[in-house]
């Protein structure tokens, strides 16, 4: 067993989550401290500029210079690791490893038999040198080289969590910038895929029309009305009929259909869009009796209420209902995956990403 810190910076660009677990990459023995370091407004601007330039680049020609963004990431991730270490008892055993996701700035799913491409920026070597401990990073590239989607990567950790809690057949829904679902059935490999936008479009709508980064608690959506014509236009996107496994970039969807709606009606329509596409995906799995929800979207009461409306026969509840740490699950997952990489164990499966075989993905900086 190793004590490992996992780090996650999501596509919402709100900050870095860091969490400590004790694990061998299979079982989870214990959970340690966790923290979130928020990005400053200036940091967010630098990271958003990196995303914008990556989208313009589109993997064509010379890669843009992401040095300024990587400097932000290195500084903030160092602060997150040190905050976790400072929260630990002085008598606690040392942390031996860090799992560093980096910041996704561009993701292009496989298409028409062509391998996909993904880019998570972040300097794993600089982080390892600053922390004085090994860092595992670049978890997604190897999977895509084997024909996989490169996402989602948390499903095997979801299975480890469910095993530890003694849970049977369940679905785990992550509502981050993008939504993804993991179906866990006893005796079977997990099935997982991206379902569509989660908070990403809602956040972008709020940022475009207000000085807020997101719809706190779903208050704007609650005050609005869903425009059914716009909802139908959103639902017509080519992503949804595709067979799983499948993945997407947060920026694969546009706000164009909701422009012209009021702030509240736009928020309501985008929130219903997330709920309906998630529900459609869950029904594709055979409609499990229980869905456990993690990610920032579980704090959006309007979104959670809409999910319950869209899935009336399913028990939808936050992961805290079974004692999991919803604010840290993705960070924990990359700690667990780092320990798994160190042992040469698979970090993704054909059933979770569509790779041609189980893949042990990552690179190690000492």
C-alpha positions as CSV (number, residue, x, y, z in Angstrom):
1,X,0.0,0.0,0.0
2,X,1.2,3.5,-0.8
3,X,0.0,6.9,0.4
4,X,-0.7,8.8,-2.8
5,X,-2.0,12.4,-3.5
6,X,-4.2,12.8,-6.6
7,X,-4.7,16.1,-8.4
8,X,-7.5,17.2,-10.7
9,X,-8.2,20.4,-12.6
10,X,-11.4,20.1,-14.5
11,X,-12.7,21.8,-17.7
12,X,-14.7,24.3,-15.6
13,X,-11.4,26.0,-14.8
14,X,-12.5,26.7,-11.2
15,X,-9.5,25.3,-9.4
16,X,-7.4,22.3,-8.3
17,X,-8.8,19.4,-6.2
18,X,-6.2,17.4,-4.2
19,X,-6.9,14.3,-2.2
20,X,-4.8,11.7,-0.3
21,X,-5.6,8.0,-0.3
22,X,-3.8,4.9,0.8
23,X,-4.0,2.3,-1.9
24,X,-2.2,-0.4,-3.9
25,X,-4.1,0.5,-7.1
26,X,-6.7,-2.2,-6.4
27,X,-8.0,-1.8,-2.9
28,X,-8.5,1.5,-0.9
29,X,-7.3,1.1,2.6
30,X,-7.8,4.7,3.9
31,X,-8.7,8.2,2.9
32,X,-6.5,11.2,4.0
33,X,-6.9,14.9,3.7
34,X,-8.4,16.8,0.8
35,X,-8.4,20.4,-0.4
36,X,-9.4,22.7,-3.2
37,X,-7.3,25.6,-4.4
38,X,-9.3,28.0,-6.4
39,X,-7.9,29.8,-9.4
40,X,-7.7,33.5,-9.3
41,X,-9.5,35.5,-11.9
42,X,-6.2,36.2,-13.6
43,X,-5.3,32.4,-13.5
44,X,-8.7,31.6,-15.1
45,X,-8.0,34.1,-17.8
46,X,-4.6,32.6,-18.6
47,X,-6.1,29.0,-18.7
48,X,-9.0,30.1,-20.8
49,X,-6.6,31.7,-23.3
50,X,-4.8,28.4,-23.5
51,X,-8.0,26.5,-24.2
52,X,-9.0,29.1,-26.8
53,X,-5.7,28.8,-28.6
54,X,-5.8,25.0,-28.4
55,X,-9.3,25.1,-30.1
56,X,-8.0,27.4,-32.8
57,X,-5.0,25.0,-33.3
58,X,-7.1,21.8,-33.5
59,X,-4.0,19.5,-33.6
60,X,-3.1,21.1,-37.0
61,X,0.4,22.6,-37.4
62,X,2.7,23.7,-34.7
63,X,1.5,23.3,-31.1
64,X,0.9,26.7,-29.4
65,X,3.1,27.8,-26.5
66,X,1.3,26.9,-23.3
67,X,4.1,28.1,-21.0
68,X,2.1,30.7,-19.2
69,X,-0.7,28.3,-18.5
70,X,1.7,25.6,-17.4
71,X,3.3,28.0,-14.9
72,X,-0.2,28.6,-13.4
73,X,-0.8,24.9,-13.2
74,X,2.5,24.1,-11.6
75,X,2.2,26.8,-9.0
76,X,-1.4,26.0,-8.1
77,X,-0.8,22.2,-8.0
78,X,2.3,22.6,-5.8
79,X,0.1,24.7,-3.4
80,X,-2.6,22.0,-3.4
81,X,-0.1,19.2,-2.6
82,X,1.5,21.2,0.2
83,X,-1.9,22.1,1.7
84,X,-2.8,18.4,1.9
85,X,0.6,17.6,3.4
86,X,0.2,20.3,6.0
87,X,-3.2,18.8,7.0
88,X,-1.7,15.5,7.7
89,X,-0.4,14.5,11.1
90,X,3.4,14.9,11.6
91,X,3.5,11.2,12.7
92,X,1.8,10.0,9.5
93,X,3.8,7.9,7.1
94,X,5.3,9.9,4.1
95,X,3.4,10.4,0.9
96,X,5.2,8.3,-1.8
97,X,3.6,9.3,-5.1
98,X,1.5,12.0,-6.9
99,X,-1.1,11.4,-9.6
100,X,-1.3,14.6,-11.8
101,X,-4.1,14.8,-14.4
102,X,-3.1,18.2,-15.8
103,X,-5.5,20.5,-17.6
104,X,-7.4,19.3,-20.7
105,X,-7.2,22.0,-23.3
106,X,-8.3,20.0,-26.4
107,X,-9.9,16.5,-26.9
108,X,-10.8,15.1,-30.3
109,X,-12.6,11.7,-30.1
110,X,-11.8,8.9,-32.6
111,X,-13.8,9.2,-35.8
112,X,-14.3,7.2,-38.9
113,X,-11.6,4.7,-37.9
114,X,-9.0,7.4,-37.1
115,X,-7.4,7.5,-33.7
116,X,-8.4,10.4,-31.5
117,X,-6.1,13.0,-29.9
118,X,-6.1,14.6,-26.5
119,X,-3.9,17.1,-24.7
120,X,-3.6,17.7,-21.0
121,X,-1.1,20.5,-20.4
122,X,1.0,20.6,-17.2
123,X,4.7,20.0,-16.5
124,X,4.9,16.7,-14.6
125,X,8.7,17.0,-14.5
126,X,8.6,20.4,-12.9
127,X,6.0,19.3,-10.4
128,X,8.1,16.2,-9.4
129,X,11.2,18.4,-9.0
130,X,9.4,20.9,-6.8
131,X,7.8,18.3,-4.6
132,X,10.7,16.0,-4.4
133,X,8.6,12.9,-5.1
134,X,7.6,10.9,-8.2
135,X,4.7,12.1,-10.3
136,X,2.6,10.1,-12.7
137,X,0.9,12.1,-15.4
138,X,-0.4,12.0,-19.1
139,X,-2.9,9.2,-18.2
140,X,-5.0,9.5,-21.4
141,X,-2.6,9.4,-24.4
142,X,-1.8,5.7,-24.3
143,X,-5.4,4.7,-24.3
144,X,-6.0,6.8,-27.4
145,X,-3.0,5.3,-29.1
146,X,-4.8,2.0,-28.7
147,X,-7.9,3.3,-30.4
148,X,-9.7,4.3,-27.2
149,X,-11.6,7.4,-26.4
150,X,-9.1,8.4,-23.6
151,X,-12.1,9.1,-21.4
152,X,-13.6,8.6,-19.0
153,X,-10.8,7.3,-16.7
154,X,-12.5,7.2,-13.3
155,X,-14.7,4.1,-13.9
156,X,-12.2,1.6,-12.6
157,X,-11.9,3.7,-9.4
158,X,-15.7,3.8,-9.2
159,X,-15.6,0.0,-9.2
160,X,-13.0,0.0,-6.4
161,X,-15.2,2.4,-4.4
162,X,-18.3,0.3,-4.9
163,X,-16.4,-2.9,-3.9
164,X,-15.2,-1.2,-0.7
165,X,-18.7,-0.1,0.2
166,X,-20.2,-3.5,-0.7
167,X,-22.6,-2.0,-3.3
168,X,-24.3,-4.1,-5.9
169,X,-25.5,-3.1,-9.4
170,X,-25.4,0.7,-9.6
171,X,-24.6,3.6,-11.9
172,X,-22.2,6.4,-11.0
173,X,-22.8,9.7,-12.7
174,X,-20.2,12.4,-12.8
175,X,-21.5,15.9,-13.5
176,X,-18.4,18.0,-14.3
177,X,-18.0,20.2,-17.3
178,X,-19.0,17.1,-19.3
179,X,-21.2,14.3,-17.9
180,X,-20.1,10.7,-17.9
181,X,-21.7,7.6,-16.5
182,X,-20.3,4.3,-15.2
183,X,-22.5,1.2,-15.0
184,X,-21.3,-1.3,-12.4
185,X,-22.8,-4.8,-12.6
186,X,-21.6,-7.7,-10.4
187,X,-19.2,-10.0,-12.3
188,X,-18.9,-7.7,-15.4
189,X,-16.4,-5.2,-16.6
190,X,-17.6,-1.6,-16.0
191,X,-19.3,0.1,-18.9
192,X,-18.7,3.9,-19.2
193,X,-19.0,6.8,-21.6
194,X,-19.6,10.5,-21.8
195,X,-23.3,11.4,-22.0
196,X,-23.1,15.0,-23.1
197,X,-22.6,18.4,-21.4
198,X,-23.1,18.6,-17.7
199,X,-22.2,22.0,-16.2
200,X,-20.1,23.2,-19.1
201,X,-22.7,24.9,-21.1
202,X,-24.6,26.2,-18.1
203,X,-21.4,27.7,-16.7
204,X,-20.5,29.3,-20.1
205,X,-24.0,30.8,-20.3
206,X,-23.7,32.4,-16.9
207,X,-20.2,33.7,-17.6
208,X,-21.4,35.2,-20.9
209,X,-24.4,37.1,-19.4
210,X,-23.5,37.7,-15.7
211,X,-20.4,38.2,-13.5
212,X,-21.0,34.7,-12.0
213,X,-19.0,31.6,-12.9
214,X,-22.0,29.2,-12.6
215,X,-25.7,29.0,-11.7
216,X,-25.3,28.6,-8.0
217,X,-27.7,26.0,-6.7
218,X,-29.6,26.2,-10.0
219,X,-31.4,29.4,-8.9
220,X,-31.4,30.9,-12.4
221,X,-32.7,27.7,-14.0
222,X,-35.4,27.4,-11.3
223,X,-36.7,30.9,-12.2
224,X,-36.8,30.2,-15.9
225,X,-38.9,28.2,-18.4
226,X,-37.6,25.6,-20.8
227,X,-37.9,26.5,-24.4
228,X,-39.0,23.2,-26.1
229,X,-38.0,24.2,-29.6
230,X,-34.5,25.2,-28.5
231,X,-34.2,22.0,-26.4
232,X,-35.1,19.9,-29.5
233,X,-32.4,21.7,-31.4
234,X,-29.8,20.9,-28.7
235,X,-31.0,17.3,-28.6
236,X,-30.4,16.9,-32.4
237,X,-26.6,17.0,-32.0
238,X,-24.8,14.2,-33.8
239,X,-23.1,13.0,-30.6
240,X,-26.2,11.5,-29.0
241,X,-27.1,8.6,-31.5
242,X,-23.5,7.4,-31.4
243,X,-22.9,4.0,-29.8
244,X,-20.8,3.8,-26.6
245,X,-18.0,4.0,-25.7
246,X,-17.9,7.6,-26.7
247,X,-16.3,10.8,-25.5
248,X,-16.5,14.5,-26.2
249,X,-14.8,17.8,-25.6
250,X,-16.6,20.4,-23.4
251,X,-16.3,22.7,-26.4
252,X,-18.0,20.3,-28.9
253,X,-21.3,22.1,-28.1
254,X,-22.2,25.7,-28.7
255,X,-24.4,28.2,-26.9
256,X,-25.8,29.4,-30.3
257,X,-29.2,27.7,-29.9
258,X,-30.0,29.5,-26.6
259,X,-28.8,32.9,-27.6
260,X,-31.9,35.1,-27.8
261,X,-33.4,33.5,-24.7
262,X,-33.5,35.4,-21.4
263,X,-30.9,34.6,-18.8
264,X,-33.2,32.5,-16.8
265,X,-34.9,30.7,-19.7
266,X,-31.5,29.9,-21.2
267,X,-30.3,28.4,-17.9
268,X,-33.5,26.4,-17.5
269,X,-33.2,25.0,-21.1
270,X,-29.6,24.1,-20.8
271,X,-30.2,22.4,-17.4
272,X,-33.1,20.4,-18.8
273,X,-30.8,19.5,-21.8
274,X,-28.2,18.1,-19.4
275,X,-30.8,16.2,-17.4
276,X,-32.5,14.7,-20.5
277,X,-29.3,13.6,-22.2
278,X,-28.1,12.0,-18.9
279,X,-31.4,10.2,-18.5
280,X,-31.3,8.9,-22.1
281,X,-27.8,7.5,-21.4
282,X,-28.9,5.9,-18.2
283,X,-31.8,4.2,-19.9
284,X,-29.4,2.9,-22.5
285,X,-27.8,0.9,-19.7
286,X,-31.0,-0.7,-18.8
287,X,-32.1,1.9,-16.2
288,X,-30.4,0.8,-13.0
289,X,-32.4,1.2,-9.8
290,X,-29.8,3.6,-8.3
291,X,-27.7,6.4,-9.6
292,X,-25.0,7.9,-7.4
293,X,-24.1,11.5,-8.5
294,X,-20.7,13.0,-8.1
295,X,-19.1,16.2,-9.5
296,X,-20.1,19.8,-9.0
297,X,-23.5,19.3,-10.7
298,X,-24.8,17.5,-7.6
299,X,-24.9,20.8,-5.8
300,X,-27.3,22.2,-8.4
301,X,-30.7,21.5,-6.8
302,X,-32.6,22.3,-10.0
303,X,-30.5,19.9,-12.1
304,X,-30.9,17.1,-9.5
305,X,-34.6,17.7,-9.4
306,X,-34.8,17.5,-13.2
307,X,-32.8,14.3,-13.1
308,X,-35.4,12.8,-10.7
309,X,-38.2,13.9,-13.1
310,X,-36.5,12.4,-16.1
311,X,-35.7,9.1,-14.2
312,X,-38.9,8.6,-12.1
313,X,-38.2,4.9,-11.4
314,X,-34.5,5.5,-10.4
315,X,-33.2,6.5,-7.0
316,X,-31.0,9.5,-7.8
317,X,-28.8,10.7,-4.9
318,X,-25.4,12.3,-4.3
319,X,-22.5,10.0,-3.5
320,X,-22.4,11.3,0.0
321,X,-25.4,9.0,0.6
322,X,-23.0,6.0,0.6
323,X,-20.1,7.9,2.4
324,X,-18.1,8.9,-0.6
325,X,-16.3,12.2,-0.8
326,X,-18.1,13.8,-3.8
327,X,-15.8,16.9,-3.9
328,X,-12.7,14.7,-4.2
329,X,-13.6,11.6,-6.1
330,X,-11.8,12.6,-9.3
331,X,-8.7,13.6,-7.5
332,X,-8.8,10.3,-5.6
333,X,-9.2,8.5,-8.9
334,X,-6.0,9.9,-10.2
335,X,-4.1,9.0,-7.0
336,X,-5.5,5.4,-7.4
337,X,-4.6,5.3,-11.1
338,X,-1.1,6.5,-10.3
339,X,-0.6,3.6,-7.9
340,X,-2.1,1.3,-10.5
341,X,0.3,2.6,-13.2
342,X,3.2,1.9,-10.8
343,X,2.2,-1.7,-10.7
344,X,1.6,-2.1,-14.4
345,X,-2.2,-2.6,-14.0
346,X,-4.8,-1.5,-16.5
347,X,-6.1,2.1,-16.1
348,X,-8.7,1.6,-18.8
349,X,-10.6,-1.3,-20.4
350,X,-12.2,-1.8,-23.8
351,X,-15.6,-1.6,-22.1
352,X,-14.8,1.9,-20.6
353,X,-13.0,3.6,-23.4
354,X,-13.2,1.3,-26.5
355,X,-9.5,0.7,-26.5
356,X,-8.5,-2.5,-28.4
357,X,-7.2,-4.0,-25.2
358,X,-6.7,-3.1,-21.5
359,X,-4.3,-0.2,-21.3
360,X,-1.9,0.9,-18.6
361,X,-1.6,4.6,-19.3
362,X,0.7,7.2,-17.9
363,X,4.2,8.6,-17.7
364,X,6.4,8.9,-14.6
365,X,8.6,11.8,-13.6
366,X,11.0,11.3,-10.7
